[in-house]
Amino acid sequence: MAYAPFPLIDLTGDPRERGRQHGKAVPDRIKRGIAMYAESLLASGVAWKDLERRADALVPTIEKFDPAYVEEMRGIAEGSGQPFAGVVLMNARTEMVVAARKQHLEKHFPDGCTAALALPPASADGVVLHGQNWDWRAECAETGVVLRIRRDDGPNILTFTEAGGLARSGLNSAGIGLTANALECDRDYQRGSGVPLPFIRRKVLESAYLAEAVRTIFSTPRLGSNHMAVSHCGGEAFGFECAPDETFWVAPDDGLYVHANHWIADSARAKVKDTGLAETPCSIYRDRRVREQLSPKRGKLTLEDFRQAFFDDYASPWSVCRPPRPNNRGAMVATSAMILMRPGDGHLEACPMPALNRDFTTYTLTPDVTAQRAAAAAE
């Protein structure tokens, strides 16, 4: 099967206008994504009216975090002709679906992902390399998009996300890169409120300085766990294992960092119970296999090395690069996208369904070299 490249959508103007442009560009992809997650909620006993109520209940939390995000979602709804509640669902699907399933005592299935980054001493060209495989619903190979967001109040952004979403993985013109992986622990979804993860990721990508990104991660309350790897082209990077109420950080090992879907920080493993490995047992070897392929090439690493490591098919379909297979709830899951980045150069490559397709598309963002140097000096 042939997979079309992820569409590139250029967004400019104020948040509402950017949202309208987004919605008008890919209305069919947004409609398909909303239908997919609404069906998941319906299977958990949540009818559309209840979905609208849940979406409305999230708005004050999102608005308090950043009212511009609510405006942008309203613009997406207007541009695509889809209900506002559906666009909220696209940006808070984990929080909304898991909350519904908890009420029915059902286990949700987390997205997977295997991420890696290399600091300048480990790369061939002396630059930061950053990438990941995104493991999730197979349908998302046909609902993903790349947004190029030109802003007047901060760094421009290049982000891969689901159509209708504000951000997932990506980079900005100030040289910051971001990838995200699912984690689970026994503290998840116990608190009353928290900011849905896509908005936290968007805020990280809006940061001009690495310190601002770190502050966002440490200071923002969440409902569920998550891992974020954040890099800066000046030569710094960290992984952040985030429980709802606590964040644990991990530094690269000799210039290389790899993370899958289980907790690895010693402090985290001493304090939280990992509840995700029952759903993603392959995580315990996915990160090791990628690390073992990249480690011998320290000092000579390129994005091509990352590409080949992420193509690893050991124990397929429970592999680093997953072909479509049904999960324990009957949904088809796969490595929906492979993302490869050189954040300092504004370079992002993306491939839909890499287990079945090897066609990459390159997306670019003009780097702000002055801002990158200033940020590196300030850090």
Secondary structure as GFF3:
##gff-version 3
##sequence-region A 1 379
A	DSSP	beta_strand	8	11	.	.	.	ID=ss1
A	DSSP	alpha_helix	15	25	.	.	.	ID=ss2
A	DSSP	alpha_helix	27	43	.	.	.	ID=ss3
A	DSSP	alpha_helix	48	65	.	.	.	ID=ss4
A	DSSP	alpha_helix	67	80	.	.	.	ID=ss5
A	DSSP	alpha_helix	84	91	.	.	.	ID=ss6
A	DSSP	alpha_helix	93	103	.	.	.	ID=ss7
A	DSSP	beta_strand	114	118	.	.	.	ID=ss8
A	DSSP	three_ten_helix	120	122	.	.	.	ID=ss9
A	DSSP	beta_strand	129	137	.	.	.	ID=ss10
A	DSSP	three_ten_helix	138	142	.	.	.	ID=ss11
A	DSSP	beta_strand	144	149	.	.	.	ID=ss12
A	DSSP	beta_strand	157	162	.	.	.	ID=ss13
A	DSSP	beta_strand	169	172	.	.	.	ID=ss14
A	DSSP	beta_strand	176	182	.	.	.	ID=ss15
A	DSSP	alpha_helix	197	205	.	.	.	ID=ss16
A	DSSP	alpha_helix	210	219	.	.	.	ID=ss17
A	DSSP	beta_strand	226	232	.	.	.	ID=ss18
A	DSSP	beta_strand	236	243	.	.	.	ID=ss19
A	DSSP	beta_strand	246	250	.	.	.	ID=ss20
A	DSSP	beta_strand	256	259	.	.	.	ID=ss21
A	DSSP	alpha_helix	266	271	.	.	.	ID=ss22
A	DSSP	alpha_helix	283	294	.	.	.	ID=ss23
A	DSSP	three_ten_helix	295	297	.	.	.	ID=ss24
A	DSSP	alpha_helix	303	310	.	.	.	ID=ss25
A	DSSP	beta_strand	325	326	.	.	.	ID=ss26
A	DSSP	beta_strand	332	342	.	.	.	ID=ss27
A	DSSP	three_ten_helix	343	345	.	.	.	ID=ss28
A	DSSP	beta_strand	347	352	.	.	.	ID=ss29
A	DSSP	beta_strand	361	364	.	.	.	ID=ss30
A	DSSP	alpha_helix	369	378	.	.	.	ID=ss31
###
